[in-house]
């Protein structure tokens, strides 16, 4: 599900060590992510350890904590962008102690995110994530689906058992977010069966907001709720996360076509080979450029394994029709909107520093 991932954000471009650490902004984002991972990991491990044995094994493999045979591994569990957003929002609006109080909410968001990844891999038939075989390829479709279901239930249980006064509204908001994620994923899969000329750019943007922006917005909103923020502040942080999430998805879609497989952990042009109607592709198809007709012809062909030459031709057609340039410009516009929403909720740039660093990090990736 990208959310239903996208992660391929965490999927296609997914989650490895923080980048751009050589710059001040990159270093700040790396510190925020590292602190979030250190805070949330013990809660995640404790929650996952409470799962039934067979499901626990699949989940631990998915998180990179174990190999397929159950032996310990030191794998890549992802960047922890979403839990970091929860904690950064709590820090920005809640003052001292807010970070610690919001850890369980941050873990719940990370569990929901990984529920979407497990299901997304099954639906997309993706065979690799974070540079290792996906869970369904190792444990089967049923095992991966059930493990994802268990993570969603576990997330809501964490919030239900949390004595914090914000836990009930947070659980309701996260559950509503899952419904939106499902609706977005349904729209995405339905689009795959439609002809290239039948899909509009507006509906793909709406779908992308539901699939990706919704969970980033919910993460920020949960942090604000745990900080005791006012309703308008919660709404603005939700909008901030949604706009940043759209920028994230736009960049992720660019990476899904032109990213380096050595860095993404995905085959080059995997989205094109699957005929996915990603944002750059639909922008190209609806551009009116002569290359759009060529692209439509390539996308209208039978869904058979594409060779490297065909993928390269398709990528070139997307680029010539303006899909890559549009996606990059649209990502910049969405980030500008995100900054406006953040300024409404947290006018003090110093207090908003963690959120600013994370927003810059997720939209400046080069993979």
TIPA-644340 format. One line per 2 residues: their letters; for each residue x, y, z of C-alpha. Coordinates in steps of 0.05 Angstrom, whole numbers, padded with zeros to 5 digits. Layout:
<pts>
a) X/Y/Z ~ ...
</pts>
This chain:
<pts>
xx) 00000/00000/00000 ~ 00053/00054/-00005
xx) 00034/00085/00042 ~ 00013/00024/00019
xx) 00076/00048/00011 ~ 00096/00078/-00028
xx) 00160/00065/00028 ~ 00177/00039/-00024
xx) 00197/00105/00004 ~ 00215/00054/00044
xx) 00203/00012/-00009 ~ 00230/00036/-00074
xx) 00274/00087/-00046 ~ 00273/00057/00018
xx) 00302/00067/00080 ~ 00375/00064/00088
xx) 00422/00107/00127 ~ 00406/00181/00129
xx) 00434/00221/00071 ~ 00464/00289/00063
xx) 00497/00284/00132 ~ 00553/00327/00105
xx) 00508/00389/00106 ~ 00481/00423/00168
xx) 00409/00405/00150 ~ 00429/00334/00134
xx) 00466/00327/00200 ~ 00406/00354/00238
xx) 00358/00305/00203 ~ 00406/00248/00217
xx) 00407/00267/00291 ~ 00331/00271/00294
xx) 00324/00204/00260 ~ 00376/00171/00304
xx) 00343/00197/00367 ~ 00275/00173/00343
xx) 00302/00104/00327 ~ 00336/00099/00395
xx) 00271/00120/00430 ~ 00223/00077/00390
xx) 00262/00013/00379 ~ 00255/-00014/00450
xx) 00179/-00002/00446 ~ 00177/-00036/00378
xx) 00217/-00096/00401 ~ 00173/-00105/00463
xx) 00109/-00100/00422 ~ 00133/-00149/00368
xx) 00157/-00198/00421 ~ 00085/-00203/00446
xx) 00061/-00231/00379 ~ 00047/-00306/00369
xx) 00110/-00344/00350 ~ 00100/-00357/00275
xx) 00076/-00285/00263 ~ 00132/-00257/00306
xx) 00184/-00293/00263 ~ 00157/-00262/00199
xx) 00154/-00192/00230 ~ 00224/-00197/00258
xx) 00249/-00218/00190 ~ 00212/-00160/00157
xx) 00244/-00110/00205 ~ 00313/-00138/00191
xx) 00323/-00164/00261 ~ 00329/-00237/00240
xx) 00347/-00278/00179 ~ 00296/-00325/00148
xx) 00322/-00382/00191 ~ 00309/-00342/00255
xx) 00382/-00327/00270 ~ 00397/-00255/00293
xx) 00411/-00203/00240 ~ 00432/-00131/00241
xx) 00390/-00110/00181 ~ 00359/-00045/00158
xx) 00293/-00031/00194 ~ 00281/00034/00156
xx) 00295/00107/00168 ~ 00240/00116/00220
xx) 00215/00180/00186 ~ 00144/00172/00211
xx) 00159/00159/00284 ~ 00209/00216/00280
xx) 00154/00262/00256 ~ 00111/00242/00316
xx) 00166/00258/00365 ~ 00189/00321/00330
xx) 00117/00348/00330 ~ 00111/00331/00404
xx) 00177/00367/00418 ~ 00156/00428/00377
xx) 00090/00438/00414 ~ 00097/00402/00481
xx) 00161/00425/00513 ~ 00203/00383/00561
xx) 00180/00311/00569 ~ 00135/00311/00509
xx) 00183/00268/00470 ~ 00182/00212/00522
xx) 00107/00214/00530 ~ 00096/00206/00455
xx) 00141/00146/00444 ~ 00085/00095/00445
xx) 00046/00136/00394 ~ 00109/00139/00351
xx) 00116/00063/00355 ~ 00043/00054/00335
xx) 00053/00096/00273 ~ 00115/00056/00254
xx) 00076/-00009/00262 ~ 00020/00016/00217
xx) 00071/00038/00165 ~ 00102/-00031/00164
xx) 00033/-00064/00160 ~ 00024/-00026/00094
xx) 00093/-00047/00069 ~ 00079/-00120/00080
xx) 00013/-00117/00043 ~ 00040/-00071/-00011
xx) 00096/-00121/-00028 ~ 00044/-00176/-00036
xx) -00001/-00135/-00080 ~ 00055/-00107/-00123
xx) 00092/-00174/-00124 ~ 00155/-00137/-00105
xx) 00210/-00187/-00090 ~ 00260/-00142/-00055
xx) 00257/-00091/00000 ~ 00315/-00059/00038
xx) 00364/-00101/-00002 ~ 00334/-00168/00019
xx) 00278/-00214/-00005 ~ 00208/-00190/00015
xx) 00171/-00227/00068 ~ 00120/-00258/00021
xx) 00175/-00289/-00021 ~ 00203/-00323/00040
xx) 00141/-00340/00081 ~ 00086/-00339/00029
xx) 00028/-00292/00014 ~ -00014/-00314/00073
xx) 00042/-00306/00123 ~ 00060/-00236/00099
xx) -00013/-00214/00098 ~ -00027/-00241/00168
xx) 00037/-00209/00194 ~ 00013/-00142/00167
xx) -00055/-00152/00199 ~ -00022/-00167/00265
xx) 00020/-00103/00261 ~ -00042/-00060/00250
xx) -00077/-00093/00310 ~ -00014/-00085/00352
xx) -00010/-00011/00336 ~ -00081/00002/00359
xx) -00069/-00041/00422 ~ -00009/00002/00440
xx) -00052/00064/00438 ~ -00111/00031/00474
xx) -00066/00011/00531 ~ -00031/00078/00536
xx) -00054/00118/00598 ~ -00039/00184/00563
xx) -00102/00227/00556 ~ -00090/00235/00482
xx) -00089/00160/00468 ~ -00162/00153/00451
xx) -00166/00210/00400 ~ -00099/00187/00373
xx) -00125/00116/00363 ~ -00187/00142/00328
xx) -00145/00186/00283 ~ -00097/00130/00266
xx) -00155/00083/00250 ~ -00185/00135/00204
xx) -00118/00142/00171 ~ -00116/00067/00157
xx) -00184/00073/00123 ~ -00157/00129/00080
xx) -00096/00087/00063 ~ -00140/00030/00042
xx) -00182/00075/-00002 ~ -00120/00104/-00034
xx) -00091/00035/-00047 ~ -00157/00011/-00077
xx) -00157/00071/-00124 ~ -00085/00056/-00143
xx) -00097/-00016/-00160 ~ -00161/00002/-00198
xx) -00121/00051/-00240 ~ -00074/-00004/-00262
xx) -00131/-00036/-00301 ~ -00150/00028/-00337
xx) -00123/00050/-00404 ~ -00066/00101/-00401
xx) -00110/00157/-00428 ~ -00165/00146/-00377
xx) -00127/00168/-00315 ~ -00123/00242/-00298
xx) -00068/00277/-00260 ~ -00116/00305/-00208
xx) -00141/00236/-00188 ~ -00070/00209/-00183
xx) -00052/00267/-00137 ~ -00113/00252/-00094
xx) -00094/00178/-00092 ~ -00022/00195/-00073
xx) -00044/00240/-00016 ~ -00087/00183/00011
xx) -00032/00131/00004 ~ 00027/00171/00028
xx) 00008/00239/00054 ~ -00045/00212/00101
xx) 00003/00174/00146 ~ 00055/00229/00148
xx) 00000/00278/00166 ~ -00027/00230/00218
xx) 00042/00222/00248 ~ 00049/00297/00257
xx) -00022/00302/00284 ~ -00010/00248/00336
xx) 00052/00284/00360 ~ 00011/00347/00367
xx) -00044/00311/00404 ~ 00006/00281/00453
xx) 00034/00351/00464 ~ -00035/00377/00483
xx) -00039/00423/00423 ~ -00101/00462/00403
xx) -00146/00435/00348 ~ -00122/00486/00297
xx) -00049/00468/00311 ~ -00065/00394/00302
xx) -00099/00409/00236 ~ -00041/00451/00211
xx) 00010/00398/00228 ~ -00033/00345/00194
xx) -00034/00390/00132 ~ 00041/00399/00137
xx) 00052/00324/00138 ~ 00005/00313/00080
xx) 00038/00364/00035 ~ 00108/00339/00054
xx) 00082/00269/00041 ~ 00060/00288/-00029
xx) 00129/00318/-00042 ~ 00158/00254/-00014
xx) 00116/00211/-00062 ~ 00134/00254/-00122
xx) 00208/00245/-00108 ~ 00197/00172/-00093
xx) 00163/00162/-00160 ~ 00222/00197/-00194
xx) 00269/00149/-00158 ~ 00225/00090/-00178
xx) 00242/00106/-00251 ~ 00311/00136/-00249
xx) 00340/00113/-00182 ~ 00404/00075/-00174
xx) 00388/00002/-00158 ~ 00451/-00002/-00115
xx) 00420/00050/-00069 ~ 00346/00035/-00075
xx) 00349/-00040/-00068 ~ 00301/-00044/-00127
xx) 00312/-00063/-00200 ~ 00320/-00004/-00246
xx) 00254/00019/-00275 ~ 00213/-00029/-00233
xx) 00152/00017/-00235 ~ 00156/00023/-00310
xx) 00163/-00052/-00319 ~ 00100/-00060/-00277
xx) 00064/-00007/-00319 ~ 00050/00033/-00256
xx) 00014/00098/-00267 ~ 00059/00138/-00222
xx) 00057/00214/-00219 ~ 00112/00228/-00269
xx) 00082/00178/-00317 ~ 00012/00207/-00314
xx) 00040/00277/-00319 ~ 00076/00255/-00382
xx) 00015/00219/-00411 ~ -00028/00281/-00402
xx) 00024/00332/-00425 ~ 00003/00336/-00498
xx) 00076/00328/-00518 ~ 00089/00283/-00578
xx) 00127/00235/-00533 ~ 00063/00223/-00494
xx) 00035/00184/-00552 ~ 00096/00139/-00553
xx) 00090/00129/-00478 ~ 00016/00112/-00484
xx) 00033/00059/-00536 ~ 00086/00028/-00491
xx) 00039/00028/-00432 ~ -00018/-00002/-00472
xx) 00022/-00064/-00489 ~ 00012/-00130/-00454
xx) 00040/-00136/-00384 ~ 00097/-00182/-00399
xx) 00166/-00178/-00369 ~ 00200/-00118/-00402
xx) 00272/-00121/-00424 ~ 00323/-00068/-00406
xx) 00317/-00034/-00474 ~ 00241/-00026/-00468
xx) 00247/00002/-00398 ~ 00300/00051/-00422
xx) 00255/00073/-00479 ~ 00196/00082/-00432
xx) 00237/00123/-00383 ~ 00262/00167/-00439
xx) 00191/00178/-00464 ~ 00169/00199/-00394
xx) 00227/00248/-00390 ~ 00217/00277/-00460
xx) 00143/00288/-00446 ~ 00161/00328/-00384
xx) 00142/00279/-00330 ~ 00207/00283/-00292
xx) 00211/00359/-00293 ~ 00138/00366/-00273
xx) 00147/00318/-00214 ~ 00207/00355/-00188
xx) 00173/00423/-00195 ~ 00109/00398/-00162
xx) 00149/00369/-00104 ~ 00180/00438/-00092
xx) 00111/00470/-00094 ~ 00083/00419/-00045
xx) 00141/00432/00002 ~ 00127/00506/00000
xx) 00055/00492/00020 ~ 00080/00447/00076
xx) 00124/00503/00103 ~ 00065/00550/00105
xx) 00024/00500/00146 ~ 00083/00488/00193
xx) 00092/00563/00205 ~ 00018/00568/00225
xx) 00026/00513/00278 ~ 00097/00528/00301
xx) 00116/00601/00286 ~ 00183/00595/00321
xx) 00234/00566/00272 ~ 00277/00540/00329
xx) 00220/00500/00358 ~ 00202/00474/00289
xx) 00274/00454/00274 ~ 00264/00379/00278
xx) 00204/00380/00233 ~ 00239/00426/00183
xx) 00299/00380/00181 ~ 00256/00319/00169
xx) 00216/00353/00114 ~ 00280/00374/00079
xx) 00309/00304/00087 ~ 00251/00266/00056
xx) 00246/00313/-00004 ~ 00320/00320/-00020
xx) 00336/00248/-00032 ~ 00376/00231/-00094
x) 00364/00157/-00098
</pts>
